[in-house]
């Protein structure tokens, strides 16, 4: 039993030192992106402490988009880009309302969230 405790403790220290993200929860804003709107930001909030984020990437419908990162008021990672950058990678939808997907990857761990796209 003592060996198991030592092994678990050693593994926890290694995981902590590696700064890896075990799971990722994201929340995109806005929830609805109007293609005819002007300006503004597309933001992805996370539950990852900003100091633990070594690599961050964003894809919309599988296409990479450059983001800037910063900490929110609680110290969590936020990835942000221009809404116009997101609109550039979206195909003009045939329907007035459709969905797209934002995928954020932090330290090799990814999470995807859909959002609504309006003409």
N, C-alpha and C positions, 0 to 999 in steps of 0.2 A: 504494500500500500504506500509505503514511504517513497519507493522508487517512482510510482505513478505520480505522486504529488510533485516530485522533483522534475519529472519529465514534462508534466503539464505546465509547471512554472517556467521552465526553460523555454518551452515553445511560446508561451505568452510573451516573454521578454524578447525573443527573436521577432515575433510578429509586431510588437510595439516598435522595436528599433528599425524595422524595415519600413515603417510608415505606410503600410499597405491599407487599402480600403477593402474591408471584408464584404460589404454590401453598399449599394448606392441607391438613394432615394432622391428623385428629382421632381421639380415642379416648374413648369414653363409658364411664362407670362409674356404676352397676353395669351389667354386660352383660345381666343379667336383672332386671327390675323386677317385684316381686310386688305386685299391687294390694292385697293384704290386709296388707302390712307397714305398720308405723307409723314415722313420722319418717325422718330421714336426708336425705342430699343426693344430687342428680343432678349429676354432674360431667363436664365436657368438657375434656379436656386437648388442647393444641395444640403445634405446633412453631414458633409465632410468638413472637419475643421480646416480652415484655410492653410494653416501651417503644415498639414499633412499632404497637401496636393503638390505632387512633383511634376506630373504630366497631365495636361487637360486638353481634350479635343471635343469638338462639337460637329455633328453631322446632321443635316436635314435631308430626309429621304435618301440617306446614304452618301450625300455630297458634303465634303468637308467645308466648314466655314470658320474663318479666323475669329477668335474671341479674345476679349480682354478679361482678366480675372481680378477679383478683389474680395475682401471679406465683408460680410454684412454686419449689422450692428450686434449680432450674437457671435461673430467670429467664424461663421461658416462660409465656405466657398460659394461664390457667385460667378457664373460665366455669362458674358454679355456681348452682343453684337448689334449692329444696326438692323432694324426691320427691313431696310432696303436690301441688305446683304442676303437675308433669308428669302425675300421675294425674288431675287435674281435666280436662285436655284430651283424655285418652284415652277412647274409647268402650268400654263394657263389652264385652269380646270374647265371641263366641259359643262359641269353642273355649277349652279350658283353657290353651293356649299359642298365642300369636300373635306377630307382630313389629310394631314401630313404627320410625319414623325420626327421628333428631335431625339437624337441619341447623344448623350454626354458620356465620355469616357474619362475617368480619373484614375491614374496609376494602374491602368490596365483593366479596370472594372467598369462595365457599361450599364447604363439604364436608359430605357426608351419611354417616351411619353408622347401620345398623340395630341395634336391640337387642330382646331378647326380653321379652314381657309375659306374665306368668302371672296367672291369676285368683286 
